[in-house]
Amino acid sequence: MKRFKILRNVLLATIASSSLLNIAHADDALKMELTANKVIKNAEGEVSYLPVRTAPKGTVIQYKATYTNTINQSINDLAVTLPIPANMTFTGEVSPASAQASIDGKNYADMPLMRKVDGKLVKIPLSEYRTLRWNIKLLPAKKSANVSLNAIVE
């Protein structure tokens, strides 16, 4: 589980370097907070979340990033990304659903990602997804936006 903690730290560092598009504000205009929670479903299908630092294989973890605009002006055209750690497999569950995915961290497209195999378009397995991106058109002054993804510990 030490590997999980190292990968979580890498995830935090990567998210902290999320890019802002077309923004001329100070570097501290956007505050980001990341949480990792174990996803628990009860017999009735209700979902709850418990903070987690380490997790055994097969555990579903929700990574949730909260982006807060700390200035008195709206921020326009904000692109935020969440990488999927190397020892995790994306489940396909995201919020908001407008997320785009990438298998290389450079090229993004709407989900499900597709590729040609023997002349036919087929879905790319979720296990190959490496990064998700959300485009937030407007983040009003002093407001927050949340994005999240679920992944399974391999």
ZAVOGU-658256 format. One line per 4 residues: their letters; for each residue x, y, z of N, C-alpha, C. Coordinates in Angstrom, 3 decimals. Layout:
N
a	X Y Z X Y Z X Y Z; ...
This chain:
154
mkrf	0.811 -1.187 0.000 0.000 0.000 0.000 0.861 1.260 0.000; 2.159 1.082 0.251 3.063 2.223 0.188 3.044 2.807 -1.222; 2.947 1.916 -2.227 2.883 2.346 -3.622 1.659 3.229 -3.854; 0.534 2.883 -3.195 -0.684 3.675 -3.323 -0.448 5.084 -2.792
kilr	0.234 5.225 -1.655 0.504 6.546 -1.078 1.411 7.358 -1.999; 2.415 6.722 -2.583 3.321 7.424 -3.501 2.543 7.896 -4.725; 1.709 7.024 -5.281 0.932 7.398 -6.451 -0.086 8.486 -6.125; -0.626 8.459 -4.910 -1.556 9.519 -4.506 -0.817 10.852 -4.465
nvll	0.417 10.863 -3.957 1.205 12.100 -3.921 1.512 12.603 -5.324; 1.802 11.671 -6.238 2.031 12.059 -7.636 0.756 12.659 -8.211; -0.372 12.050 -7.891 -1.654 12.567 -8.349 -1.879 13.983 -7.832; -1.604 14.205 -6.563 -1.765 15.545 -5.990 -0.886 16.558 -6.698
atia	0.366 16.194 -6.962 1.283 17.115 -7.634 0.821 17.427 -9.049; 0.312 16.422 -9.745 -0.152 16.633 -11.115 -1.379 17.523 -11.148; -2.303 17.275 -10.246 -3.519 18.082 -10.214 -3.182 19.523 -9.855; -2.258 19.700 -8.942 -1.883 21.056 -8.532 -1.349 21.866 -9.702
sssl	-0.847 21.188 -10.723 -0.308 21.899 -11.883 -1.318 22.012 -13.025; -2.611 21.815 -12.713 -3.657 21.947 -13.742 -3.555 23.293 -14.429; -3.828 23.274 -15.723 -3.660 24.512 -16.489 -4.917 25.351 -16.500; -4.729 26.665 -16.513 -5.814 27.622 -16.676 -5.703 28.176 -18.081
lnia	-6.817 28.178 -18.825 -6.817 28.688 -20.180 -7.315 30.128 -20.199; -6.624 30.999 -20.925 -7.053 32.377 -21.153 -7.294 33.152 -19.871; -6.455 32.956 -18.854 -6.635 33.658 -17.590 -5.415 34.495 -17.301; -5.665 35.763 -16.980 -4.569 36.668 -16.673 -4.590 37.039 -15.196
hadd	-5.149 36.178 -14.364 -5.238 36.437 -12.937 -3.973 35.973 -12.220; -3.870 36.357 -10.966 -2.740 35.930 -10.146 -2.763 34.413 -9.969; -1.581 33.855 -9.683 -1.464 32.409 -9.512 -2.360 31.865 -8.407; -2.668 32.685 -7.423 -3.477 32.214 -6.308 -4.979 32.418 -6.523
alkm	-5.412 32.670 -7.737 -6.822 32.890 -8.046 -7.637 31.610 -7.899; -6.994 30.476 -7.990 -7.699 29.202 -7.944 -7.075 28.315 -6.877; -7.906 27.876 -5.942 -7.458 26.963 -4.889 -8.046 25.589 -5.204; -7.240 24.530 -5.053 -7.702 23.178 -5.320 -7.516 22.317 -4.077
elta	-8.542 21.537 -3.769 -8.466 20.590 -2.666 -8.837 19.210 -3.203; -7.991 18.212 -2.945 -8.237 16.856 -3.421 -8.540 15.946 -2.251; -9.568 15.113 -2.408 -9.866 14.105 -1.406 -9.936 12.741 -2.086; -9.570 11.716 -1.333 -9.681 10.328 -1.792 -10.570 9.606 -0.794
nkvi	-11.661 9.035 -1.286 -12.623 8.362 -0.425 -12.967 6.982 -0.958; -13.094 6.053 -0.034 -13.540 4.708 -0.375 -15.038 4.777 -0.666; -15.455 4.173 -1.781 -16.863 4.151 -2.169 -17.492 2.888 -1.583; -18.547 3.089 -0.797 -19.220 1.969 -0.144 -20.682 1.975 -0.556
knae	-21.165 0.817 -1.042 -22.589 0.672 -1.397 -23.218 -0.314 -0.423; -24.363 0.064 0.159 -25.048 -0.854 1.065 -25.995 -1.760 0.270; -26.708 -2.622 0.971 -27.585 -3.603 0.324 -28.685 -2.950 -0.508; -29.090 -1.739 -0.128 -30.133 -1.022 -0.865 -29.567 -0.228 -2.041
gevs	-28.244 -0.269 -2.234 -27.614 0.437 -3.333 -27.247 1.879 -3.034; -27.454 2.307 -1.774 -27.084 3.667 -1.388 -25.564 3.761 -1.261; -25.019 4.888 -1.723 -23.570 5.071 -1.736 -23.150 6.008 -0.617; -22.075 5.647 0.070 -21.457 6.527 1.059 -19.952 6.535 0.802
ylpv	-19.280 7.515 1.390 -17.852 7.705 1.141 -17.122 7.825 2.465; -16.005 7.106 2.585 -15.171 7.165 3.778 -13.755 7.577 3.386; -13.165 8.546 4.106 -11.786 8.935 3.797 -10.866 7.713 3.840; -9.882 7.684 2.952 -8.983 6.528 2.868 -7.561 6.999 2.581
rtap	-6.591 6.314 3.169 -5.175 6.582 2.885 -4.541 5.403 2.159; -4.930 4.214 2.536 -4.462 3.004 1.855 -5.684 2.126 1.607; -5.571 1.268 0.600 -6.713 0.420 0.268 -6.234 -0.865 -0.381; -6.893 -1.983 -0.060 -6.528 -3.257 -0.685 -7.041 -3.341 -2.121
kgtv	-6.508 -4.299 -2.845 -6.913 -4.559 -4.228 -8.433 -4.727 -4.294; -9.023 -4.153 -5.349 -10.459 -4.279 -5.558 -11.288 -3.162 -4.941; -10.674 -2.304 -4.148 -11.396 -1.198 -3.515 -11.671 -0.099 -4.541; -12.895 0.414 -4.531 -13.239 1.543 -5.399 -12.957 2.833 -4.623
iqyk	-12.174 3.707 -5.243 -11.793 4.981 -4.641 -12.363 6.110 -5.498; -12.943 7.096 -4.842 -13.384 8.298 -5.556 -12.363 9.404 -5.283; -11.807 9.948 -6.356 -10.951 11.132 -6.265 -11.833 12.316 -6.585; -11.917 13.261 -5.655 -12.748 14.446 -5.844 -11.880 15.686 -5.671
atyt	-11.902 16.542 -6.684 -11.167 17.800 -6.628 -12.163 18.939 -6.577; -11.967 19.831 -5.614 -12.794 21.023 -5.487 -11.941 22.221 -5.855; -12.375 22.949 -6.870 -11.672 24.144 -7.338 -12.455 25.362 -6.881; -11.795 26.256 -6.134 -12.438 27.447 -5.600 -11.802 28.692 -6.194
ntin	-12.641 29.563 -6.732 -12.209 30.851 -7.252 -12.048 31.780 -6.047; -10.839 32.221 -5.758 -10.562 33.018 -4.561 -10.580 34.517 -4.815; -10.862 34.943 -6.029 -10.826 36.374 -6.348 -12.237 36.926 -6.561; -12.341 38.215 -6.729 -13.636 38.880 -6.893 -14.049 39.024 -8.346
qsin	-13.504 38.195 -9.218 -13.852 38.179 -10.636 -14.131 36.748 -11.043; -14.976 36.588 -12.034 -15.222 35.250 -12.573 -13.986 34.768 -13.330; -13.805 33.463 -13.368 -12.750 32.846 -14.170 -13.450 32.144 -15.331; -13.011 32.433 -16.541 -13.605 31.853 -17.741 -12.680 30.800 -18.346
dlav	-13.296 29.819 -19.003 -12.559 28.805 -19.776 -11.466 28.124 -18.965; -11.882 27.462 -17.922 -10.979 26.750 -17.029 -10.941 25.274 -17.420; -9.755 24.737 -17.640 -9.605 23.308 -17.939 -8.892 22.663 -16.759; -9.521 21.652 -16.164 -8.919 20.951 -15.029 -8.786 19.475 -15.370
tlpi	-7.724 18.862 -14.898 -7.471 17.452 -15.203 -7.257 16.653 -13.927; -7.620 15.384 -13.994 -7.327 14.421 -12.941 -6.687 13.210 -13.606; -5.437 12.919 -13.266 -4.820 11.703 -13.800 -5.315 10.475 -13.042; -5.301 9.345 -13.694 -5.664 8.077 -13.074 -4.353 7.395 -12.697
panm	-4.128 7.132 -11.405 -2.854 6.536 -10.989 -2.572 5.211 -11.699; -1.294 4.904 -11.866 -0.861 3.720 -12.602 -1.382 2.418 -12.009; -1.600 2.370 -10.704 -2.061 1.124 -10.084 -3.579 1.086 -9.910; -4.280 1.914 -10.708 -5.727 1.999 -10.601 -6.346 1.844 -11.996
tftg	-7.580 1.357 -12.033 -8.334 1.248 -13.280 -9.589 2.100 -13.156; -9.779 2.999 -14.100 -10.946 3.868 -14.148 -12.200 3.020 -14.284; -13.264 3.369 -13.531 -14.521 2.606 -13.582 -15.492 3.121 -14.635; -15.244 4.327 -15.139 -16.178 4.952 -16.067 -17.112 5.921 -15.369
evsp	-17.055 5.978 -14.033 -17.923 6.873 -13.277 -17.222 8.209 -13.043; -17.867 9.294 -13.491 -17.320 10.639 -13.356 -18.436 11.608 -12.970; -18.030 12.739 -12.440 -18.954 13.835 -12.196 -18.182 15.137 -12.350; -18.714 16.088 -13.109 -19.867 15.963 -13.997 -19.569 15.040 -15.178
asaq	-20.642 14.626 -15.824 -20.543 13.654 -16.918 -19.883 14.216 -18.171; -19.616 15.513 -18.201 -19.027 16.158 -19.375 -17.527 15.907 -19.531; -16.934 15.093 -18.672 -15.496 14.832 -18.727 -15.092 14.235 -20.073; -13.900 14.608 -20.492 -13.273 13.993 -21.652 -12.127 13.133 -21.132
asid	-11.729 12.140 -21.915 -10.695 11.210 -21.477 -9.522 11.204 -22.447; -8.395 10.694 -21.937 -7.186 10.572 -22.754 -6.448 9.306 -22.353; -5.821 8.675 -23.350 -4.970 7.526 -23.054 -3.497 7.929 -23.047; -3.206 9.179 -23.469 -1.816 9.638 -23.505 -1.569 10.938 -22.738
gkny	-2.616 11.531 -22.166 -2.476 12.776 -21.423 -2.350 14.011 -22.297; -2.455 13.839 -23.604 -2.325 14.964 -24.539 -3.574 15.164 -25.380; -4.091 14.080 -25.905 -5.249 14.123 -26.796 -6.492 13.679 -26.031; -7.492 14.556 -25.981 -8.717 14.278 -25.239 -9.897 14.172 -26.190
admp	-10.859 13.325 -25.803 -12.085 13.158 -26.593 -13.211 12.764 -25.654; -14.444 12.926 -26.141 -15.601 12.512 -25.357 -15.552 11.009 -25.135; -16.143 10.582 -24.038 -16.189 9.154 -23.716 -17.456 8.538 -24.301; -17.432 7.300 -24.692 -16.300 6.377 -24.613 -15.273 6.661 -25.706
lmrk	-14.011 6.447 -25.363 -12.953 6.598 -26.357 -13.042 5.435 -27.340; -12.756 5.736 -28.607 -12.857 4.721 -29.658 -11.557 4.655 -30.451; -11.301 3.496 -31.072 -10.173 3.343 -32.003 -10.568 2.340 -33.068; -9.850 2.396 -34.183 -10.104 1.451 -35.269 -9.277 0.188 -35.060
vdgk	-9.953 -0.951 -35.168 -9.298 -2.257 -35.112 -9.863 -3.055 -36.281; -8.974 -3.454 -37.184 -9.388 -4.202 -38.379 -10.496 -3.466 -39.136; -10.368 -2.147 -39.231 -11.309 -1.348 -39.988 -12.612 -1.034 -39.277; -12.767 -1.507 -38.024 -13.996 -1.260 -37.273 -13.684 -0.395 -36.053
lvki	-14.631 0.499 -35.711 -14.484 1.297 -34.497 -14.880 0.458 -33.289; -13.972 0.394 -32.302 -14.244 -0.344 -31.063 -13.921 0.559 -29.880; -14.581 0.287 -28.756 -14.327 1.053 -27.535 -12.951 0.705 -26.979; -12.234 1.728 -26.543 -10.957 1.515 -25.865 -11.272 1.090 -24.429
plse	-10.637 0.030 -23.925 -10.913 -0.425 -22.557 -10.627 0.676 -21.529; -11.480 0.754 -20.501 -11.295 1.749 -19.443 -9.928 1.617 -18.772; -9.359 0.433 -18.787 -8.042 0.215 -18.175 -6.936 0.999 -18.882; -7.191 1.478 -20.101 -6.191 2.256 -20.839 -6.345 3.764 -20.635
yrtl	-7.442 4.203 -20.010 -7.645 5.628 -19.757 -6.597 6.080 -18.733; -5.936 7.203 -18.988 -4.893 7.686 -18.084 -5.213 9.037 -17.441; -6.019 9.863 -18.101 -6.308 11.198 -17.594 -7.710 11.621 -18.020; -8.375 12.377 -17.142 -9.665 12.958 -17.476 -9.553 14.474 -17.400
rwni	-10.362 15.153 -18.226 -10.339 16.613 -18.258 -11.770 17.140 -18.296; -11.986 18.209 -17.554 -13.262 18.912 -17.573 -13.003 20.345 -18.003; -13.877 20.880 -18.838 -13.824 22.281 -19.240 -14.929 23.014 -18.500; -14.514 23.932 -17.640 -15.459 24.727 -16.868 -15.523 26.094 -17.540
kllp	-16.651 26.378 -18.161 -16.793 27.624 -18.928 -16.749 28.854 -18.042; -17.369 28.790 -16.853 -17.434 29.940 -15.972 -17.397 29.487 -14.520; -16.448 30.023 -13.762 -16.392 29.803 -12.320 -16.539 31.177 -11.675; -17.752 31.489 -11.177 -18.005 32.821 -10.619 -17.090 33.146 -9.432
akks	-16.975 34.429 -9.155 -16.165 34.910 -8.034 -16.594 34.240 -6.733; -15.596 33.774 -5.975 -15.811 33.185 -4.642 -16.675 31.922 -4.652; -16.802 31.259 -5.790 -17.584 30.026 -5.902 -16.655 28.847 -6.164; -17.204 27.635 -6.019 -16.424 26.416 -6.209 -17.073 25.506 -7.242
anvs	-16.261 24.634 -7.826 -16.722 23.592 -8.739 -16.046 22.292 -8.346; -16.797 21.198 -8.381 -16.271 19.877 -8.043 -16.197 19.001 -9.280; -15.131 18.201 -9.367 -15.023 17.155 -10.377 -14.578 15.893 -9.653; -14.993 14.744 -10.158 -14.575 13.504 -9.502 -14.550 12.349 -10.490
lnai	-13.766 11.348 -10.127 -13.705 10.100 -10.876 -13.577 8.952 -9.894; -14.049 7.788 -10.312 -13.900 6.575 -9.505 -12.909 5.638 -10.200; -12.079 4.985 -9.389 -11.099 4.038 -9.903 -10.970 2.873 -8.927; -10.592 1.734 -9.452 -10.439 0.518 -8.646 -8.951 0.241 -8.438
ve	-8.576 -0.086 -7.192 -7.192 -0.450 -6.885 -6.901 -1.800 -7.515; -5.828 -1.864 -8.293 -5.446 -3.141 -8.946 -4.628 -4.000 -8.005
